[in-house]
Amino acid sequence: MLIIGSHVSYKNDTQLIGSVKEALSYGANAFMFYTGAPQNTMRGVIDDLKTYEALNILKDNNIALEHVICHAPYIVNLANDQDNEKFLFAQDFLRKEIDRCITLGVKYIVLHPGSATKLDRDYAIKNIIRSLNNILLAEDNIVILLETMAGKGTELGINIKELKEIISNIAYQDKIGVCIDTCHLNDSGIEIGEFDAYLDEFDKEIGINKIGCIHVNDSKNPINSHKDRHENIGFGTIGFDKLMSVIYNPRLESVPKILETPYVNKDYAPYKQEIEMIKNKSFNSHLYEDILAYYHK
């Protein structure tokens, strides 16, 4: 069964109810959300009654809670300890995000591993390991999914070697995994047309069972550009057919696929039309026109 969805909003007034309903409007059976703005640490109080209602809507629509993904904010950097106060704040905030996920019943949280900034990369990776081991508790019903990164600036987690180094040193192995991002793979130098070869190496070094989510995005930039600029499905340098080979790869059938593609004209979510295109296995060259027509009808 295809498990497909997109990023959706999470607003304080509707909370998870709004997220679920938005996902359903796209024809999705999975989704990803932030518990607040990804650029800051402002968070509202979770309303248990709203959560209960949302969980019932999920159940009524046959969406498994395991297919609901949270994304930690971009500003969490567990790699840089140059400012100890900021370093400890990042750990504390991620711990609070984990607690929010647990309250919501969400098991998976995607995390950008961090950036070394002015630090040595190996030392910065050790900071990530130390941070995650400080944060994770034995009783946590959570899995942190480290996202594969494009290699922009001093990002860490840009290849299998770095991800393996982090993952293999986490005490609670059942609480750590990977979120693959197709745009990031392309921009880091991985040929998506040879995705099975990448999976072979990943399985040998880390294990395919560690892949908990896939962000499906085309790229605005050529392979190995280290830019990290997402494009709509089939309209970028990766292309529709290569992305479909990832989405429908039999080894990843049970893994949720999440779209993070750009809004059309900065205002219109493309997810309903992109999900239809993916389900139909047919590229729609009139995608933008169809999206604008849908929102203006």
C-alpha positions in Angstrom: 0.0 0.0 0.0 1.3 3.5 -0.9 1.7 5.6 2.2 1.8 9.2 1.0 1.2 12.6 2.5 2.7 16.0 2.8 3.7 18.8 5.3 0.5 20.2 6.9 -0.1 23.1 9.2 -0.5 22.9 13.0 -2.3 25.9 14.5 -3.0 26.6 18.2 -6.7 26.9 17.7 -7.3 23.6 15.9 -4.0 21.8 16.8 -3.8 18.2 15.5 -7.5 18.3 14.4 -6.6 20.9 11.8 -3.6 18.9 10.7 -5.5 15.7 10.1 -8.3 17.5 8.2 -5.8 19.3 6.0 -4.1 16.0 5.2 -7.5 14.4 4.3 -8.3 17.3 2.0 -5.2 16.3 0.0 -6.2 12.6 -0.3 -3.3 11.7 2.0 -2.9 8.8 4.4 0.2 10.2 6.2 1.4 13.7 7.1 4.1 15.7 8.8 3.8 18.8 10.9 5.7 21.2 13.2 4.2 21.8 16.6 5.0 25.5 16.1 6.9 27.7 13.7 10.1 25.9 12.5 12.1 29.2 12.9 11.4 29.7 16.6 10.8 28.0 19.9 7.3 29.5 20.7 4.9 26.7 21.4 1.3 26.7 22.7 -0.3 24.4 25.3 -1.6 21.1 23.9 -5.3 20.6 24.4 -5.9 16.9 25.3 -9.5 17.1 24.2 -8.4 18.2 20.7 -5.8 15.5 20.6 -8.5 12.9 21.5 -10.8 14.2 18.7 -7.9 14.2 16.2 -7.0 10.6 17.1 -10.6 9.5 16.5 -10.6 11.2 13.1 -7.4 9.4 12.2 -9.0 6.1 13.3 -12.2 6.8 11.3 -10.2 7.4 8.2 -7.8 4.5 8.6 -4.7 6.6 9.0 -2.2 4.8 11.3 -0.6 7.0 14.0 2.7 5.5 12.9 2.3 7.5 9.7 2.1 10.8 11.4 5.5 12.5 11.6 6.6 15.6 13.6 9.5 17.7 12.4 11.8 19.5 15.0 12.4 23.2 14.2 15.4 24.1 12.1 17.0 26.2 14.8 17.9 23.2 17.0 21.7 22.6 16.6 23.0 19.8 18.7 26.5 20.0 17.1 27.8 23.3 18.3 28.9 23.8 21.9 30.8 27.0 21.5 28.1 28.8 23.5 27.3 26.4 26.3 24.1 28.2 27.2 22.7 27.9 23.6 24.0 24.3 23.4 22.1 23.3 26.6 19.0 25.3 25.5 18.9 23.3 22.2 19.0 20.0 24.1 16.3 21.2 26.5 14.0 22.4 23.7 14.4 19.1 21.8 13.5 17.3 25.0 10.4 19.4 25.3 9.5 18.7 21.6 9.8 15.0 22.3 7.5 15.3 25.3 5.0 17.2 23.1 5.1 14.4 20.6 4.5 11.8 23.3 1.5 13.8 24.6 0.1 13.8 21.0 0.8 10.1 20.6 3.2 10.8 17.8 6.2 8.3 17.6 8.5 9.8 15.0 10.2 13.2 15.0 12.5 14.3 12.2 15.7 16.2 13.2 18.3 18.0 11.1 21.5 16.6 12.8 23.1 20.1 13.1 25.9 22.2 11.7 29.5 22.3 12.8 29.9 26.1 12.2 33.5 26.8 13.2 34.1 23.4 14.9 35.9 20.4 13.6 33.4 18.1 12.0 34.4 15.0 14.0 34.1 16.9 17.2 30.8 18.4 16.2 29.5 14.9 15.5 30.5 13.8 18.9 28.5 16.7 20.3 25.4 15.4 18.5 26.0 11.9 19.9 26.5 13.4 23.4 23.3 15.5 23.1 21.1 12.7 21.9 22.3 10.4 24.6 21.6 13.1 27.2 18.1 13.7 25.8 16.7 10.3 25.1 15.2 8.3 28.0 14.7 4.5 28.2 10.9 5.0 28.7 10.5 7.2 25.6 8.1 5.9 23.0 9.8 8.0 20.3 12.1 7.6 17.4 14.4 10.5 16.3 14.9 10.3 12.5 18.1 12.1 11.5 17.5 13.7 8.1 19.9 13.2 5.2 21.3 16.7 4.5 22.4 18.4 1.3 25.8 19.6 2.6 24.9 23.3 2.6 27.4 25.3 4.7 28.8 23.1 7.5 25.8 20.8 7.8 26.4 17.3 9.2 24.7 14.1 8.3 25.5 14.6 4.6 26.5 11.0 3.9 26.0 7.4 5.1 29.4 7.5 6.9 28.4 10.5 9.1 24.9 9.1 9.8 26.4 5.7 10.8 28.8 7.4 13.1 26.0 9.1 15.0 23.5 6.2 15.0 26.0 3.5 16.1 26.9 5.5 19.2 23.4 6.2 20.4 22.6 4.2 23.6 19.0 3.4 22.8 19.1 1.9 19.3 15.3 1.5 19.1 15.0 5.3 19.4 17.1 6.4 16.5 16.6 6.2 12.7 16.9 8.1 9.4 14.7 10.3 7.3 15.8 10.2 3.6 15.2 13.4 1.6 15.5 13.0 -2.1 16.4 16.6 -2.8 19.1 16.5 -0.2 20.5 13.2 -1.5 20.7 14.7 -5.0 22.2 17.9 -3.8 24.7 16.0 -1.7 25.9 14.0 -4.7 23.7 10.9 -4.8 22.3 9.9 -8.2 18.6 9.2 -7.6 18.6 7.1 -10.8 20.9 4.7 -8.9 18.8 4.7 -5.7 18.9 0.9 -5.3 22.7 1.1 -5.1 22.4 3.7 -2.4 19.9 1.5 -0.5 22.4 -1.4 -0.8 25.1 0.6 0.8 22.7 2.1 3.4 21.6 -1.4 4.3 25.1 -2.7 4.7 26.3 0.2 6.8 23.2 1.2 8.8 20.3 -1.1 8.0 17.2 -0.3 5.9 15.1 -1.0 9.0 16.4 2.3 10.3 14.6 4.3 7.5 11.5 5.7 9.1 10.4 8.4 6.7 11.1 9.7 3.2 10.8 13.3 2.2 10.0 13.2 -1.5 11.1 16.4 -3.2 12.5 17.3 -6.6 15.5 19.7 -6.7 16.0 23.1 -8.3 19.7 22.4 -8.6 22.0 19.9 -10.3 23.5 16.9 -8.5 26.2 17.7 -5.9 25.3 21.4 -5.8 25.0 21.4 -2.0 22.2 24.0 -2.3 19.0 22.4 -0.8 16.3 24.1 -2.8 13.2 21.9 -3.3 11.1 21.8 -6.5 7.7 20.4 -7.3 7.5 16.7 -8.3 8.8 16.3 -11.9 9.7 19.9 -12.4 13.2 19.7 -11.1 16.6 18.2 -12.0 15.7 14.8 -10.5 12.6 14.2 -12.6 9.3 12.4 -12.2 10.4 8.9 -13.2 13.4 8.8 -10.8 11.2 10.0 -7.9 8.6 7.4 -8.7 11.3 4.7 -8.4 11.9 5.9 -4.9 8.2 6.2 -3.9 7.4 2.8 -5.2 10.6 1.0 -4.2 9.4 -2.3 -2.8 12.0 -2.3 -0.1 10.4 0.9 1.3 6.8 0.1 0.9 5.9 0.4 4.6 7.8 3.8 5.0 5.7 7.0 4.9 6.5 9.3 1.9 6.1 13.0 2.7 6.0 15.9 0.2 7.7 19.1 1.2 7.5 20.7 -2.3 7.1 24.5 -2.8 3.8 26.3 -2.8 2.6 27.5 -6.2 2.8 31.3 -6.5 3.8 31.2 -2.8 0.1 30.9 -1.8 -1.3 27.6 -3.0 -0.5 24.1 -1.6 0.3 21.7 -4.4 -0.1 18.5 -2.4 -3.6 17.3 -3.5 -2.6 17.5 -7.2 0.9 16.0 -6.6 -0.5 13.1 -4.6 -3.0 12.4 -7.4 -0.2 12.5 -9.9 1.8 10.0 -7.8 -1.1 7.7 -7.3 -1.9 7.8 -11.0 1.8 7.2 -11.8 1.6 9.8 -14.5 3.4 13.1 -14.8 1.1 16.1 -15.2 2.9 18.9 -17.1 -0.1 21.2 -16.4 0.3 20.8 -12.6 0.6 24.5 -11.9 -2.4 25.4 -14.0 -4.5 22.7 -12.4 -3.5 23.9 -8.9 -4.4 27.5 -9.7 -7.7 26.4 -11.2 -8.5 24.3 -8.2 -8.0 27.2 -5.7 -9.8 29.7 -7.9 -12.9 27.7 -8.7 
